[in-house]
Amino acid sequence: MSATDDLPVVRTLAELTDLVEGSEGLYVRWSRGPAIDLPDVSSMDDLTGVRMPGLSANPLGLEPWWEDRPVRLWVARRLHDYAHLPHEKGPGVRPWVLTGKEAARGPDNEPLVTDVRPKCWIDDQVIEEAQEEVARQEHPWGPLRRSGR
């Protein structure tokens, strides 16, 4: 796929869950999109300003320790943890799914991905569904960025 914004859009949490179940090596990235990111496949450490060798992304693939828990909840958790980024990073920042090669790790131990191939955008409705899924849990958790730090 090209580095354009002309990507398919995943519109439900069920659709994204199906994609995760049927694929390996998927990541979610919160940014202004492939058209902005792919000309220079690098990220910047917000704290130090150091350029990093790859796009900062979060894996969507299931970890063995998740065992037989629902894939839908796993995907919801992966989205919920970073749902604060559009508000923090500014207008136009939204989640999209990609595949690629993990080249290194960033300062928060996040994968830095190269050889990026965009797969799809994630609609805002999916984020809302993810947050609702998390809220339904017996002991819901807050986003990764917590106030009071």
Backbone as JSON Lines, residues from 0, in Angstrom:
{"i":0,"aa":"M","n":[0.83,-1.18,0.0],"ca":[0.0,0.0,0.0],"c":[0.88,1.24,0.0]}
{"i":1,"aa":"S","n":[0.4,2.32,-0.54],"ca":[1.19,3.54,-0.61],"c":[1.13,4.31,0.7]}
{"i":2,"aa":"A","n":[1.86,5.38,0.74],"ca":[1.92,6.21,1.94],"c":[0.83,7.27,1.92]}
{"i":3,"aa":"T","n":[-0.33,6.94,1.4],"ca":[-1.42,7.91,1.36],"c":[-2.37,7.67,2.51]}
{"i":4,"aa":"D","n":[-3.29,8.59,2.66],"ca":[-4.33,8.43,3.68],"c":[-5.48,7.59,3.15]}
{"i":5,"aa":"D","n":[-5.35,7.09,1.95],"ca":[-6.4,6.33,1.28],"c":[-6.36,4.87,1.72]}
{"i":6,"aa":"L","n":[-6.64,4.64,2.99],"ca":[-6.62,3.29,3.57],"c":[-8.03,2.86,3.91]}
{"i":7,"aa":"P","n":[-8.27,1.55,3.95],"ca":[-9.56,1.09,4.47],"c":[-9.71,1.53,5.93]}
{"i":8,"aa":"V","n":[-10.93,1.56,6.4],"ca":[-11.21,1.97,7.77],"c":[-11.89,0.82,8.51]}
{"i":9,"aa":"V","n":[-11.33,0.43,9.65],"ca":[-11.96,-0.54,10.54],"c":[-12.97,0.24,11.37]}
{"i":10,"aa":"R","n":[-14.23,-0.18,11.34],"ca":[-15.3,0.61,11.95],"c":[-15.88,0.03,13.24]}
{"i":11,"aa":"T","n":[-15.51,-1.23,13.58],"ca":[-16.02,-1.83,14.82],"c":[-14.89,-2.57,15.53]}
{"i":12,"aa":"L","n":[-15.07,-2.72,16.83],"ca":[-14.1,-3.48,17.62],"c":[-14.09,-4.94,17.17]}
{"i":13,"aa":"A","n":[-15.23,-5.47,16.77],"ca":[-15.31,-6.85,16.28],"c":[-14.47,-7.0,15.0]}
{"i":14,"aa":"E","n":[-14.55,-6.03,14.12],"ca":[-13.78,-6.08,12.87],"c":[-12.27,-6.05,13.15]}
{"i":15,"aa":"L","n":[-11.86,-5.19,14.08],"ca":[-10.44,-5.13,14.44],"c":[-10.0,-6.41,15.13]}
{"i":16,"aa":"T","n":[-10.85,-6.96,15.99],"ca":[-10.54,-8.22,16.66],"c":[-10.34,-9.34,15.64]}
{"i":17,"aa":"D","n":[-11.2,-9.4,14.64],"ca":[-11.05,-10.39,13.57],"c":[-9.72,-10.22,12.84]}
{"i":18,"aa":"L","n":[-9.33,-8.98,12.58],"ca":[-8.06,-8.7,11.91],"c":[-6.89,-9.19,12.75]}
{"i":19,"aa":"V","n":[-6.94,-8.92,14.05],"ca":[-5.86,-9.35,14.95],"c":[-5.8,-10.87,15.03]}
{"i":20,"aa":"E","n":[-6.96,-11.52,15.1],"ca":[-6.98,-12.99,15.17],"c":[-6.46,-13.64,13.9]}
{"i":21,"aa":"G","n":[-6.62,-12.97,12.76],"ca":[-6.25,-13.56,11.49],"c":[-4.9,-13.12,10.94]}
{"i":22,"aa":"S","n":[-4.15,-12.34,11.7],"ca":[-2.87,-11.8,11.21],"c":[-1.81,-11.85,12.3]}
{"i":23,"aa":"E","n":[-0.57,-11.79,11.86],"ca":[0.55,-11.69,12.79],"c":[1.33,-10.42,12.49]}
{"i":24,"aa":"G","n":[2.02,-9.92,13.48],"ca":[2.9,-8.78,13.27],"c":[2.19,-7.47,13.06]}
{"i":25,"aa":"L","n":[1.02,-7.3,13.67],"ca":[0.28,-6.04,13.55],"c":[0.67,-5.11,14.7]}
{"i":26,"aa":"Y","n":[0.7,-3.83,14.37],"ca":[0.97,-2.78,15.35],"c":[-0.07,-1.7,15.18]}
{"i":27,"aa":"V","n":[-0.29,-0.93,16.24],"ca":[-1.12,0.27,16.15],"c":[-0.22,1.47,16.41]}
{"i":28,"aa":"R","n":[-0.39,2.49,15.59],"ca":[0.36,3.73,15.74],"c":[-0.63,4.87,15.82]}
{"i":29,"aa":"W","n":[-0.36,5.81,16.71],"ca":[-1.18,7.0,16.88],"c":[-0.39,8.17,16.31]}
{"i":30,"aa":"S","n":[-0.83,8.66,15.16],"ca":[-0.12,9.77,14.51],"c":[-1.05,10.44,13.51]}
{"i":31,"aa":"R","n":[-0.48,11.31,12.7],"ca":[-1.25,11.98,11.65],"c":[-1.34,11.12,10.39]}
{"i":32,"aa":"G","n":[-0.74,9.93,10.42],"ca":[-0.93,8.97,9.36],"c":[0.29,8.65,8.53]}
{"i":33,"aa":"P","n":[0.15,7.63,7.69],"ca":[1.26,7.16,6.86],"c":[1.82,8.23,5.92]}
{"i":34,"aa":"A","n":[0.97,9.09,5.39],"ca":[1.46,10.11,4.45],"c":[2.48,11.02,5.12]}
{"i":35,"aa":"I","n":[2.32,11.25,6.4],"ca":[3.26,12.09,7.17],"c":[4.45,11.25,7.65]}
{"i":36,"aa":"D","n":[4.19,10.03,8.11],"ca":[5.21,9.21,8.76],"c":[6.18,8.51,7.81]}
{"i":37,"aa":"L","n":[5.71,8.08,6.67],"ca":[6.54,7.21,5.84],"c":[7.67,7.89,5.06]}
{"i":38,"aa":"P","n":[7.59,9.16,4.73],"ca":[8.74,9.76,4.07],"c":[10.02,9.72,4.92]}
{"i":39,"aa":"D","n":[9.89,9.76,6.25],"ca":[11.03,9.68,7.16],"c":[10.64,8.74,8.28]}
{"i":40,"aa":"V","n":[10.92,7.44,8.12],"ca":[10.46,6.44,9.08],"c":[11.31,6.5,10.35]}
{"i":41,"aa":"S","n":[10.98,7.5,11.17],"ca":[11.63,7.63,12.47],"c":[10.66,8.34,13.41]}
{"i":42,"aa":"S","n":[10.91,8.18,14.68],"ca":[10.13,8.86,15.71],"c":[11.1,9.67,16.54]}
{"i":43,"aa":"M","n":[10.54,10.58,17.33],"ca":[11.38,11.4,18.2],"c":[10.98,11.15,19.65]}
{"i":44,"aa":"D","n":[11.96,10.97,20.49],"ca":[11.72,10.85,21.92],"c":[11.26,12.22,22.41]}
{"i":45,"aa":"D","n":[10.04,12.29,22.93],"ca":[9.48,13.57,23.37],"c":[10.29,14.22,24.48]}
{"i":46,"aa":"L","n":[10.89,13.44,25.34],"ca":[11.62,13.98,26.48],"c":[12.96,14.59,26.08]}
{"i":47,"aa":"T","n":[13.73,13.88,25.25],"ca":[15.09,14.31,24.92],"c":[15.23,14.93,23.53]}
{"i":48,"aa":"G","n":[14.26,14.68,22.64],"ca":[14.36,15.16,21.27],"c":[15.24,14.28,20.4]}
{"i":49,"aa":"V","n":[15.68,13.13,20.89],"ca":[16.53,12.22,20.13],"c":[15.69,11.51,19.08]}
{"i":50,"aa":"R","n":[16.2,11.46,17.85],"ca":[15.55,10.72,16.77],"c":[15.79,9.23,16.97]}
{"i":51,"aa":"M","n":[14.74,8.45,16.76],"ca":[14.82,7.0,16.96],"c":[14.63,6.28,15.62]}
{"i":52,"aa":"P","n":[15.26,5.12,15.46],"ca":[15.27,4.42,14.17],"c":[14.02,3.58,13.9]}
{"i":53,"aa":"G","n":[12.91,4.23,13.65],"ca":[11.68,3.53,13.34],"c":[10.49,4.28,13.91]}
{"i":54,"aa":"L","n":[9.32,3.84,13.51],"ca":[8.09,4.45,14.02],"c":[7.7,3.8,15.34]}
{"i":55,"aa":"S","n":[7.45,4.62,16.31],"ca":[6.98,4.15,17.61],"c":[5.57,3.6,17.43]}
{"i":56,"aa":"A","n":[5.37,2.36,17.84],"ca":[4.07,1.7,17.68],"c":[3.89,0.7,18.81]}
{"i":57,"aa":"N","n":[2.67,0.21,18.94],"ca":[2.39,-0.78,19.96],"c":[1.86,-2.05,19.32]}
{"i":58,"aa":"P","n":[2.38,-3.2,19.74],"ca":[1.95,-4.46,19.14],"c":[0.49,-4.78,19.47]}
{"i":59,"aa":"L","n":[-0.2,-5.33,18.49],"ca":[-1.58,-5.78,18.69],"c":[-1.65,-7.28,18.91]}
{"i":60,"aa":"G","n":[-0.57,-7.99,18.59],"ca":[-0.57,-9.45,18.72],"c":[-0.72,-9.91,20.16]}
{"i":61,"aa":"L","n":[-1.41,-11.02,20.32],"ca":[-1.62,-11.6,21.65],"c":[-0.32,-12.11,22.24]}
{"i":62,"aa":"E","n":[-0.15,-11.93,23.52],"ca":[0.98,-12.47,24.26],"c":[0.56,-13.81,24.88]}
{"i":63,"aa":"P","n":[1.49,-14.76,24.99],"ca":[1.14,-16.07,25.56],"c":[0.54,-15.99,26.96]}
{"i":64,"aa":"W","n":[0.98,-15.03,27.77],"ca":[0.47,-14.93,29.12],"c":[-1.01,-14.53,29.17]}
{"i":65,"aa":"W","n":[-1.56,-14.03,28.04],"ca":[-2.98,-13.67,27.99],"c":[-3.85,-14.92,28.04]}
{"i":66,"aa":"E","n":[-3.23,-16.06,27.7],"ca":[-3.85,-17.38,27.74],"c":[-5.16,-17.41,26.96]}
{"i":67,"aa":"D","n":[-6.25,-17.87,27.58],"ca":[-7.5,-18.04,26.83],"c":[-8.49,-16.89,27.07]}
{"i":68,"aa":"R","n":[-7.98,-15.77,27.53],"ca":[-8.86,-14.62,27.74],"c":[-9.34,-14.1,26.38]}
{"i":69,"aa":"P","n":[-10.43,-13.36,26.35],"ca":[-11.0,-12.91,25.08],"c":[-10.05,-11.99,24.28]}
{"i":70,"aa":"V","n":[-9.94,-12.28,23.0],"ca":[-9.12,-11.45,22.1],"c":[-9.72,-10.04,22.04]}
{"i":71,"aa":"R","n":[-11.02,-9.96,22.06],"ca":[-11.69,-8.65,22.02],"c":[-11.23,-7.76,23.18]}
{"i":72,"aa":"L","n":[-11.1,-8.33,24.37],"ca":[-10.66,-7.55,25.52],"c":[-9.2,-7.16,25.36]}
{"i":73,"aa":"W","n":[-8.38,-8.05,24.82],"ca":[-6.97,-7.72,24.56],"c":[-6.87,-6.51,23.62]}
{"i":74,"aa":"V","n":[-7.6,-6.55,22.53],"ca":[-7.57,-5.46,21.55],"c":[-8.09,-4.18,22.19]}
{"i":75,"aa":"A","n":[-9.16,-4.29,22.96],"ca":[-9.7,-3.11,23.65],"c":[-8.66,-2.5,24.58]}
{"i":76,"aa":"R","n":[-7.95,-3.34,25.3],"ca":[-6.91,-2.86,26.22],"c":[-5.81,-2.14,25.47]}
{"i":77,"aa":"R","n":[-5.38,-2.71,24.34],"ca":[-4.29,-2.1,23.57],"c":[-4.68,-0.71,23.07]}
{"i":78,"aa":"L","n":[-5.94,-0.51,22.74],"ca":[-6.42,0.79,22.28],"c":[-6.66,1.74,23.45]}
{"i":79,"aa":"H","n":[-7.26,1.22,24.49],"ca":[-7.61,2.04,25.65],"c":[-6.37,2.68,26.29]}
{"i":80,"aa":"D","n":[-5.29,1.93,26.35],"ca":[-4.08,2.42,27.02],"c":[-3.53,3.71,26.42]}
{"i":81,"aa":"Y","n":[-3.76,3.91,25.13],"ca":[-3.18,5.08,24.46],"c":[-4.22,6.02,23.88]}
{"i":82,"aa":"A","n":[-5.47,5.87,24.3],"ca":[-6.55,6.7,23.77],"c":[-6.38,8.18,24.11]}
{"i":83,"aa":"H","n":[-5.49,8.51,25.03],"ca":[-5.25,9.9,25.39],"c":[-4.41,10.64,24.35]}
{"i":84,"aa":"L","n":[-3.73,9.92,23.48],"ca":[-2.77,10.55,22.56],"c":[-3.37,11.58,21.61]}
{"i":85,"aa":"P","n":[-4.56,11.37,21.02],"ca":[-5.09,12.43,20.15],"c":[-5.25,13.77,20.87]}
{"i":86,"aa":"H","n":[-5.64,13.72,22.14],"ca":[-5.82,14.95,22.91],"c":[-4.46,15.56,23.27]}
{"i":87,"aa":"E","n":[-3.51,14.71,23.55],"ca":[-2.19,15.17,23.96],"c":[-1.33,15.65,22.79]}
{"i":88,"aa":"K","n":[-1.42,14.96,21.66],"ca":[-0.55,15.24,20.51],"c":[-1.17,16.24,19.53]}
{"i":89,"aa":"G","n":[-2.46,16.52,19.65],"ca":[-3.07,17.55,18.83],"c":[-3.92,17.06,17.69]}
{"i":90,"aa":"P","n":[-4.48,18.02,16.94],"ca":[-5.41,17.71,15.86],"c":[-4.8,16.79,14.8]}
{"i":91,"aa":"G","n":[-5.64,15.9,14.3],"ca":[-5.22,15.02,13.22],"c":[-4.58,13.72,13.67]}
{"i":92,"aa":"V","n":[-4.28,13.58,14.95],"ca":[-3.67,12.35,15.45],"c":[-4.78,11.32,15.65]}
{"i":93,"aa":"R","n":[-4.58,10.16,15.02],"ca":[-5.56,9.07,15.12],"c":[-4.84,7.74,14.96]}
{"i":94,"aa":"P","n":[-5.47,6.65,15.38],"ca":[-4.81,5.35,15.31],"c":[-4.93,4.71,13.93]}
{"i":95,"aa":"W","n":[-3.85,4.0,13.55],"ca":[-3.86,3.21,12.31],"c":[-3.04,1.96,12.53]}
{"i":96,"aa":"V","n":[-3.37,0.94,11.77],"ca":[-2.74,-0.37,11.9],"c":[-1.69,-0.53,10.81]}
{"i":97,"aa":"L","n":[-0.57,-1.14,11.18],"ca":[0.53,-1.36,10.25],"c":[1.2,-2.69,10.53]}
{"i":98,"aa":"T","n":[1.96,-3.14,9.56],"ca":[2.87,-4.25,9.76],"c":[4.26,-3.72,9.48]}
{"i":99,"aa":"G","n":[5.26,-4.44,9.94],"ca":[6.64,-4.02,9.71],"c":[7.6,-4.87,10.5]}
{"i":100,"aa":"K","n":[8.83,-4.4,10.52],"ca":[9.91,-5.11,11.2],"c":[10.34,-4.3,12.42]}
{"i":101,"aa":"E","n":[10.39,-4.97,13.56],"ca":[10.84,-4.29,14.77],"c":[12.36,-4.11,14.69]}
{"i":102,"aa":"A","n":[12.8,-2.85,14.65],"ca":[14.22,-2.53,14.48],"c":[14.92,-2.25,15.8]}
{"i":103,"aa":"A","n":[14.17,-1.75,16.77],"ca":[14.75,-1.37,18.06],"c":[13.59,-1.16,19.04]}
{"i":104,"aa":"R","n":[13.95,-0.7,20.24],"ca":[12.96,-0.36,21.25],"c":[13.17,1.09,21.67]}
{"i":105,"aa":"G","n":[12.06,1.78,21.91],"ca":[12.1,3.16,22.36],"c":[12.3,3.25,23.86]}
{"i":106,"aa":"P","n":[12.33,4.46,24.41],"ca":[12.59,4.67,25.84],"c":[11.5,4.11,26.75]}
{"i":107,"aa":"D","n":[10.31,3.9,26.23],"ca":[9.24,3.28,27.02],"c":[9.1,1.8,26.68]}
{"i":108,"aa":"N","n":[10.14,1.24,26.08],"ca":[10.21,-0.15,25.65],"c":[9.23,-0.48,24.53]}
{"i":109,"aa":"E","n":[8.75,0.54,23.83],"ca":[7.85,0.32,22.71],"c":[8.64,-0.07,21.48]}
{"i":110,"aa":"P","n":[8.08,-0.91,20.62],"ca":[8.75,-1.26,19.38],"c":[8.93,-0.04,18.48]}
{"i":111,"aa":"L","n":[10.07,0.01,17.83],"ca":[10.33,0.99,16.78],"c":[10.34,0.2,15.48]}
{"i":112,"aa":"V","n":[9.38,0.48,14.6],"ca":[9.1,-0.35,13.45],"c":[9.59,0.29,12.15]}
{"i":113,"aa":"T","n":[10.27,-0.53,11.32],"ca":[10.69,-0.12,9.99],"c":[10.02,-1.03,8.97]}
{"i":114,"aa":"D","n":[10.3,-0.84,7.7],"ca":[9.65,-1.61,6.63],"c":[8.13,-1.59,6.81]}
{"i":115,"aa":"V","n":[7.62,-0.41,7.07],"ca":[6.21,-0.22,7.43],"c":[5.3,-0.39,6.23]}
{"i":116,"aa":"R","n":[4.24,-1.16,6.46],"ca":[3.18,-1.32,5.47],"c":[1.85,-0.97,6.15]}
{"i":117,"aa":"P","n":[1.26,0.16,5.8],"ca":[-0.03,0.55,6.38],"c":[-1.12,-0.45,6.01]}
{"i":118,"aa":"K","n":[-1.99,-0.75,6.95],"ca":[-3.1,-1.68,6.71],"c":[-4.46,-0.96,6.71]}
{"i":119,"aa":"C","n":[-4.72,-0.18,7.75],"ca":[-6.03,0.47,7.86],"c":[-6.02,1.54,8.94]}
{"i":120,"aa":"W","n":[-6.99,2.44,8.83],"ca":[-7.28,3.39,9.9],"c":[-8.2,2.69,10.91]}
{"i":121,"aa":"I","n":[-8.22,3.2,12.13],"ca":[-9.16,2.74,13.15],"c":[-10.12,3.89,13.43]}
{"i":122,"aa":"D","n":[-11.39,3.66,13.2],"ca":[-12.42,4.67,13.38],"c":[-12.56,5.04,14.86]}
{"i":123,"aa":"D","n":[-12.99,6.28,15.13],"ca":[-13.22,6.72,16.52],"c":[-14.22,5.83,17.24]}
{"i":124,"aa":"Q","n":[-15.19,5.29,16.52],"ca":[-16.19,4.4,17.12],"c":[-15.53,3.17,17.76]}
{"i":125,"aa":"V","n":[-14.45,2.69,17.15],"ca":[-13.75,1.53,17.7],"c":[-13.13,1.88,19.05]}
{"i":126,"aa":"I","n":[-12.6,3.08,19.16],"ca":[-12.01,3.53,20.43],"c":[-13.1,3.63,21.49]}
{"i":127,"aa":"E","n":[-14.25,4.16,21.11],"ca":[-15.38,4.24,22.05],"c":[-15.8,2.84,22.51]}
{"i":128,"aa":"E","n":[-15.89,1.9,21.58],"ca":[-16.24,0.52,21.93],"c":[-15.19,-0.09,22.86]}
{"i":129,"aa":"A","n":[-13.93,0.2,22.6],"ca":[-12.84,-0.32,23.44],"c":[-12.98,0.22,24.86]}
{"i":130,"aa":"Q","n":[-13.26,1.5,24.98],"ca":[-13.41,2.1,26.31],"c":[-14.62,1.52,27.04]}
{"i":131,"aa":"E","n":[-15.71,1.27,26.3],"ca":[-16.88,0.64,26.9],"c":[-16.57,-0.79,27.36]}
{"i":132,"aa":"E","n":[-15.81,-1.52,26.55],"ca":[-15.41,-2.89,26.91],"c":[-14.61,-2.9,28.2]}
{"i":133,"aa":"V","n":[-13.69,-1.98,28.32],"ca":[-12.87,-1.87,29.53],"c":[-13.74,-1.51,30.73]}
{"i":134,"aa":"A","n":[-14.65,-0.58,30.55],"ca":[-15.51,-0.14,31.65],"c":[-16.42,-1.25,32.16]}
{"i":135,"aa":"R","n":[-16.73,-2.24,31.31],"ca":[-17.57,-3.37,31.72],"c":[-16.84,-4.37,32.59]}
{"i":136,"aa":"Q","n":[-15.55,-4.29,32.69],"ca":[-14.78,-5.27,33.46],"c":[-15.03,-5.08,34.96]}
{"i":137,"aa":"E","n":[-14.87,-6.14,35.71],"ca":[-15.11,-6.1,37.15],"c":[-14.23,-5.05,37.83]}
{"i":138,"aa":"H","n":[-12.99,-4.98,37.43],"ca":[-12.04,-4.0,37.98],"c":[-11.46,-3.19,36.83]}
{"i":139,"aa":"P","n":[-12.24,-2.22,36.29],"ca":[-11.74,-1.46,35.14],"c":[-10.49,-0.67,35.51]}
{"i":140,"aa":"W","n":[-9.69,-0.38,34.52],"ca":[-8.46,0.35,34.73],"c":[-8.51,1.66,33.98]}
{"i":141,"aa":"G","n":[-7.65,2.57,34.37],"ca":[-7.59,3.87,33.7],"c":[-6.65,3.81,32.51]}
{"i":142,"aa":"P","n":[-6.56,4.91,31.76],"ca":[-5.63,4.95,30.64],"c":[-4.2,4.91,31.14]}
{"i":143,"aa":"L","n":[-3.27,4.61,30.24],"ca":[-1.87,4.54,30.61],"c":[-1.39,5.88,31.18]}
{"i":144,"aa":"R","n":[-1.82,6.98,30.58],"ca":[-1.44,8.31,31.09],"c":[-2.41,8.64,32.19]}
{"i":145,"aa":"R","n":[-1.94,8.66,33.41],"ca":[-2.81,8.9,34.54],"c":[-2.55,10.28,35.11]}
{"i":146,"aa":"S","n":[-3.6,10.95,35.54],"ca":[-3.43,12.29,36.1],"c":[-2.73,12.21,37.44]}
{"i":147,"aa":"G","n":[-2.15,13.33,37.84],"ca":[-1.47,13.37,39.12],"c":[-0.02,12.99,39.08]}
{"i":148,"aa":"R","n":[0.51,12.78,37.91],"ca":[1.94,12.43,37.83],"c":[2.79,13.67,37.86]}
